[in-house]
Amino acid sequence: MSENLLKGKRGIITGALDENSIAWKTALKAKEQGAKFVLTNAPIAMRMGAIQDLAKECDTIVVPADATSVEDIEKLYAEAKEFLGGNFDFLLHSIGMSPNVRKGREYGDLNYDWVQKSWDVSALSFHKMMQVAEKQDVMNEWGSIIGLSYIAAQRVYPFYSDMAEAKAILESIARSYGYRFGKLKNVRVNTISQSPTKTTAGTGIGGFDAFYNYAEALSPLGNAPSEACADYIIAMFSDLTRYVNMQNLFHDGGYSCTGITEEIVEKFSDKK
Ligand SMILES: NC(=O)c1ccc[n+]([C@@H]2O[C@H](COP(=O)([O-])OP(=O)(O)OC[C@H]3O[C@@H](n4cnc5c(N)ncnc54)[C@H](O)[C@@H]3O)[C@@H](O)[C@H]2O)c1
C-alpha cells in the first residue's frame, strides 16, 4: 500500500543483485512510495542481467559503478542527476564483499591484500559515496543516507572474519559523516544493523544456517525479513525521521537485547 512517503524524492540505490537482495526489495518499495531513483551495481554484477529487469519495473536506468572507484561514483552521480532532473534526497549503500570469506580463509590466516579489498568494498566505499556527494554538492537539504550493517561490528561471530572490522568501520563512518553532513546540509547518515537474511552476501558466510536459526530462536519477533528491512529504509528516507542521525539502528526483532529465551533454557537445561 502506498502512503506516498517518498513522493517527489530522488535518490540512488546500490546493491540490487537479484530478487533476494535487500536493495532489490527497497527499490520496489521506493517506487511504490513515489520515489524516482537510479540503480547501480558493480560492472561485474551487470552480467547476471537481473538488475535490468528491476530497472524496467521501476521505470529507471542502471548506471554501472564500482563503489571503490571515486571516478565511477563521480560518473554515476552526474548521469543520475541528469536522468532524475535534480539533486538527491537519499542514498542507499547496500554493498558488502570479502574475498577472505568467499575463499574460506580463516581469521588467523587472512590474506592482507584481500583484507584491504574487503574494507574498501564494504566500508570505505560508503565514505567515498559521501565525499563525492559533498564535493559535487548533489545532496538536497534534509536528505538521508543509509548503510547496512551487522551485529558482528560489536560482538564476535567467528565466521564473519574481516567483515566484522568492515562493519565497525562502516558504522564509524556513519557517525563521522553524519556529524559533518548534518552541519553542512542537514543531511542525516545512519546504519541499519539487519538480522541474518538469505541473500547472496548473507548465505556466503560460513555457518550461515546455524546463526540464522540461532538468531531466529533468540529474537522475540524472529529474524527481520528483507521486506521489513526495506520498509525501515523507506521510513529512514522519509520526512518522518528527519532528526535521526549518526545512529546504528538495530533491525533484528529484538535479538541484540535478548540474553536468553525460555526455549534456549529448555534446550540447554541439565534436567532434560
Ligand atoms: N544478508 C545478511 O544476512 C545481511 C545482514 C546484515 C547486513 N547485511 C548487509 O546488507 C548489504 C546488502 O547485502 P545483501 O544481503 O542484500 O546481499 P547481496 O549479495 O544481494 O548484495 C550485496 C551487493 O554488493 C554488491 N557489490 C559487491 N562489490 C561491489 C562493488 N565493488 N561495487 C558496487 N557494488 C558491489 C554486489 O554486487 C551485491 O549487489 C551488505 O552491506 C550486507 O553486508 C546483510
The ligand as an SDF file (V2000), in Angstrom:
LIG
                    3D

 44 48  0  0  0  0  0  0  0  0999 V2000
   22.2690  -10.8660    4.2460 N   0  0  0  0  0  0  0  0  0  0  0  0
   22.5460  -10.6690    5.5220 C   0  0  0  0  0  0  0  0  0  0  0  0
   22.4880  -11.5850    6.3480 O   0  0  0  0  0  0  0  0  0  0  0  0
   22.9260   -9.2850    5.9870 C   0  0  0  0  0  0  0  0  0  0  0  0
   22.8140   -8.9570    7.3590 C   0  0  0  0  0  0  0  0  0  0  0  0
   23.2070   -7.6830    7.7650 C   0  0  0  0  0  0  0  0  0  0  0  0
   23.7050   -6.7810    6.8360 C   0  0  0  0  0  0  0  0  0  0  0  0
   23.7960   -7.1310    5.5020 N   0  0  0  0  0  0  0  0  0  0  0  0
   24.3510   -6.1590    4.5570 C   0  0  0  0  0  0  0  0  0  0  0  0
   23.3630   -5.7890    3.6280 O   0  0  0  0  0  0  0  0  0  0  0  0
   24.0270   -5.2640    2.4700 C   0  0  0  0  0  0  0  0  0  0  0  0
   23.3740   -5.8550    1.2210 C   0  0  0  0  0  0  0  0  0  0  0  0
   23.6340   -7.2350    1.1270 O   0  0  0  0  0  0  0  0  0  0  0  0
   22.5310   -8.3180    0.7590 P   0  0  0  0  0  0  0  0  0  0  0  0
   22.3750   -9.1880    1.9400 O   0  0  0  0  0  0  0  0  0  0  0  0
   21.3370   -7.6860    0.1580 O   0  0  0  0  0  0  0  0  0  0  0  0
   23.2990   -9.2200   -0.3220 O   0  0  0  0  0  0  0  0  0  0  0  0
   23.5420   -9.0650   -1.9190 P   0  0  0  0  0  0  0  0  0  0  0  0
   24.6140  -10.0510   -2.2190 O   0  0  0  0  0  0  0  0  0  0  0  0
   22.2590   -9.1930   -2.6240 O   0  0  0  0  0  0  0  0  0  0  0  0
   24.1130   -7.5750   -2.0650 O   0  0  0  0  0  0  0  0  0  0  0  0
   25.4740   -7.2140   -1.9640 C   0  0  0  0  0  0  0  0  0  0  0  0
   25.7500   -6.3040   -3.1490 C   0  0  0  0  0  0  0  0  0  0  0  0
   27.0640   -5.7200   -3.0920 O   0  0  0  0  0  0  0  0  0  0  0  0
   27.4250   -5.5160   -4.4550 C   0  0  0  0  0  0  0  0  0  0  0  0
   28.8380   -5.2090   -4.6020 N   0  0  0  0  0  0  0  0  0  0  0  0
   29.8960   -6.0280   -4.2770 C   0  0  0  0  0  0  0  0  0  0  0  0
   31.0560   -5.4300   -4.6230 N   0  0  0  0  0  0  0  0  0  0  0  0
   30.7250   -4.2110   -5.1420 C   0  0  0  0  0  0  0  0  0  0  0  0
   31.4810   -3.1290   -5.6760 C   0  0  0  0  0  0  0  0  0  0  0  0
   32.8290   -3.1730   -5.7310 N   0  0  0  0  0  0  0  0  0  0  0  0
   30.8330   -2.0390   -6.1380 N   0  0  0  0  0  0  0  0  0  0  0  0
   29.4700   -1.9770   -6.0890 C   0  0  0  0  0  0  0  0  0  0  0  0
   28.7000   -2.9660   -5.5960 N   0  0  0  0  0  0  0  0  0  0  0  0
   29.3200   -4.0770   -5.1330 C   0  0  0  0  0  0  0  0  0  0  0  0
   27.0190   -6.8460   -5.0890 C   0  0  0  0  0  0  0  0  0  0  0  0
   27.0400   -6.8280   -6.5000 O   0  0  0  0  0  0  0  0  0  0  0  0
   25.6490   -7.0450   -4.4820 C   0  0  0  0  0  0  0  0  0  0  0  0
   24.6490   -6.4440   -5.2970 O   0  0  0  0  0  0  0  0  0  0  0  0
   25.5070   -5.5860    2.6310 C   0  0  0  0  0  0  0  0  0  0  0  0
   26.1640   -4.4470    3.1530 O   0  0  0  0  0  0  0  0  0  0  0  0
   25.4710   -6.6870    3.6670 C   0  0  0  0  0  0  0  0  0  0  0  0
   26.6810   -6.8130    4.3700 O   0  0  0  0  0  0  0  0  0  0  0  0
   23.3970   -8.3600    5.0740 C   0  0  0  0  0  0  0  0  0  0  0  0
  1  2  1  0
  2  3  2  0
  2  4  1  0
  4  5  1  0
  4 44  2  0
  5  6  2  0
  6  7  1  0
  7  8  2  0
  8  9  1  0
  8 44  1  0
  9 10  1  0
  9 42  1  0
 10 11  1  0
 11 12  1  0
 11 40  1  0
 12 13  1  0
 13 14  1  0
 14 15  2  0
 14 16  1  0
 14 17  1  0
 17 18  1  0
 18 19  2  0
 18 20  1  0
 18 21  1  0
 21 22  1  0
 22 23  1  0
 23 24  1  0
 23 38  1  0
 24 25  1  0
 25 26  1  0
 25 36  1  0
 26 27  1  0
 26 35  1  0
 27 28  2  0
 28 29  1  0
 29 30  1  0
 29 35  2  0
 30 31  1  0
 30 32  2  0
 32 33  1  0
 33 34  2  0
 34 35  1  0
 36 37  1  0
 36 38  1  0
 38 39  1  0
 40 41  1  0
 40 42  1  0
 42 43  1  0
M  CHG  2   8   1  16  -1
M  END
$$$$
